[in-house]
Amino acid sequence: MRVHYDQEVDAVYIQLDDSIPDGVVETKEGVNIDTTEDGRLTGIEILNASKKMNLNRILSYTLEFDVLSFAHSPPEQVHRIEA
């Protein structure tokens, strides 16, 4: 997943995968979901983003992963990295 912000047009694009979209569904004014022919979601576009969301929150990230799951052990410990 990648998040792009274009300050010039105040738009956020959340790219969910590398598939090439061939359709778009507008869910609300200025909120569009890109889709493939088989219905997979490829991205989300948010226009006038600074008025619809906290940009600081979307442009920072938190990664959570379970170190023990890599060793096939019960998930007892979650590590968090914030940037």
ChimeraX attribute file (.defattr): number of C-alpha atoms within 10 A of each C-alpha:
attribute: neighborCount
match mode: 1-to-1
recipient: residues
	/A:1	9
	/A:2	10
	/A:3	16
	/A:4	13
	/A:5	17
	/A:6	11
	/A:7	11
	/A:8	6
	/A:9	10
	/A:10	14
	/A:11	17
	/A:12	23
	/A:13	19
	/A:14	18
	/A:15	17
	/A:16	15
	/A:17	13
	/A:18	10
	/A:19	14
	/A:20	12
	/A:21	17
	/A:22	12
	/A:23	14
	/A:24	16
	/A:25	11
	/A:26	12
	/A:27	9
	/A:28	9
	/A:29	9
	/A:30	13
	/A:31	18
	/A:32	18
	/A:33	19
	/A:34	22
	/A:35	19
	/A:36	15
	/A:37	10
	/A:38	7
	/A:39	11
	/A:40	13
	/A:41	18
	/A:42	21
	/A:43	23
	/A:44	20
	/A:45	21
	/A:46	20
	/A:47	18
	/A:48	16
	/A:49	20
	/A:50	14
	/A:51	9
	/A:52	11
	/A:53	12
	/A:54	10
	/A:55	14
	/A:56	9
	/A:57	9
	/A:58	14
	/A:59	12
	/A:60	10
	/A:61	12
	/A:62	11
	/A:63	10
	/A:64	11
	/A:65	14
	/A:66	15
	/A:67	15
	/A:68	13
	/A:69	13
	/A:70	10
	/A:71	9
	/A:72	8
	/A:73	10
	/A:74	11
	/A:75	13
	/A:76	9
	/A:77	11
	/A:78	12
	/A:79	9
	/A:80	10
	/A:81	9
	/A:82	8
	/A:83	7
